Amino acid sequence: MLPPEKLDLIARRHEEIGHRLSGAVEASAFSALSRELSELEPVVAAIGAFRALSREISDLESLACDPASDAEMRGMAEDELSQRRAQLAEAEKNLRLALLPRDASDEKNAILEIRAGTGGDEAALFAGDLFRMYQKYAEMRGWTMELLSHSEGTAGGFKEIIAQVSGKGVFARLKFESGTHRVQRVPATETQGRIHTSAATVAVLPEATEVDMAIADGDLRIDTMRAQGAGGQHVNKTESAIRITHIPSGLVVMMQEERSQHRNKAKAMDVLRSRLFDLERGKLDNARAADRRAQVGSGDRSERIRTYNFPQGRVSDHRINLTLYKIDKVMEGEALDEILDPLIADHQARLLADNEGGA
């Protein structure tokens, strides 16, 4: 049973913030209060739905047990009670989900990194296919995608491609894409029709601000150089390309997409900051999960999470044993939600189990 005092406290806090925002509020407090109100609104709505059903069930129980009511009325109340009790169980589950601690990074934009793995040219082509899948999915959701860096494969596709994805709830949905994606298909260059297996790794990092991850200037080594094009020729005569090395971690970010050295440095710092922030999140996740039976949402990118089998037209996500026979729609981004929604539901179920188990 959910503690009524906790629910009352949340409802009162929501009401208090609403009153404060309707009056004169200092500019410094307005943003924080608005964000808190926005976070509380779905919780308060879930509390309202749960309590409304609880009152309705109480009224129906009184009616069903009232000897003064005629038999037909009592029978109707009994019939409706079973339906309302099922709805209450669902409302309680929704409320428990709403009360779970939120991942503070869920509403952030994301840095999407895709790298060709085993499989040579075919892996680079597959990395390109994955990038286009996410690009189309982003368009469908009204997100924007900005290319930050890319290295083309010799036969097409990408050895590596990095992009920034901006929009509402980007990281909350895309974070489940981190991992190794495997493809099974007959390459265009295969003359005997043999199926080849190759792979690409996907990393989805929450975009970190300077507030999230401060980096000391003394921890950086910044090198400038001429941008290189395909085949190694210089694409311009100025040293606009930037390579930033974070000395304590050894992380290196190279950026040459822009003609402006300043823009390349800013983009490289965004990527570096997000990678460092992701490392810190990973350490915290691992520490929290050390005493759990199953680690929740580790995002281990060495783990094979999904297989795309083109001859059979199927996509299988190995984390939740889900298989869809609609590979074309998945690769067009149209059916990606049919994989992401069950992944999110599974993640929430694990969080609920951990929360109720006191983990």
C-alpha positions, 0 to 999 in steps of 0.5 A: 500500500502506498503511504498516503502521507507521502502522496499528500506531501507531493500534492501539497508541494505541487500546489505550493509551486503553482501558487508561487509561479502565479505570483511574482517570482525572482528570475533565478528561481523561476526556471528551477520551480518550473522544472520541478512543477513539470516533473511533479505534474505526471506524478500528481495526475497519477495520484489523482487517478489512483485516489479517484478509483479508490473512492469509486471502489469504496462507494461501490463496496458500500452499495454492494453491502447495503441491505437497503439496496435492491438486489439488482443494484447490489448485483450491478455494483458487484459486477462493476467492482471487479472491473474497477479493482483491475483498473486500480491495480493498473493505476497503482502500478502507474503511480509506483512508476511515476514515483520512481527516482528519475534518471537526471539525464533522461531529458538531455540531448545525446551524442550518438557514436557509431563505429564499424566493428568486425567485418571490414567493408561490410561493417562500415556499410552497416554502420552507415545503415544504422546511422540512417535508421537513427536519422529517420527515427529522429525526423519522425520524432521531430528531433534534430541531428547535427553531424559532428564528425565522420570517417568514411569507409573505403567501400561506403558507409562509415568507419566512425560517425558521431552526431548530436541528437537534440529534442525532447526526451532524446536520451531517455529513448536512445540510451537503450541503443548502446551496445554491439549491433550484429548484421547477417546478410549477403554483401553486394560483393559476395558472388556465391551468395554466402551470408556474412556476419559483421558488427557495429558498436553504438554508444549513446551518451547524455550531452554534458554541459560545463555544469555537469562536467567541469574540465580543468585546462591543465588536464587538456592537450590541444593540437591543431593540424590541417583537415584531411580529406579522403585519400589524405589530401588537404581539404584546406590550407589552414590548421582548422582540425583539432585534436584534444587529449584529456590527459588523466583519462587518455581520451582523445577527440578529433574534430575537423568537420568545420572550416573554423578552428573555433567551431571544431574545438567547441564540438570536440569539447562537447564530445569530450565532456559527454564521454567523461560524463558517461564514464562517471555515470558508468562508475556510479551505475556499477557501484549501485549494481554491485549488490544486485542480482541483475544490473539494471541498464548497464549499457555495456557496449561490449555486449551484443544487444541486437541481431539484424538478419536480412535473409530472414527479414528479422530483427532480434533484441537479445536483452528481452528475447524480442523478434520482429519480422519487419526488418525493412520498417525497423531500418526505416526507423518506422518500427524502432519504437516497437523495440524501444517501448518493450525495452523501456517497459522491461527497464521500468519493471526491473526498477520497480522490482529493485525498489520494492525489494529494497535494493 
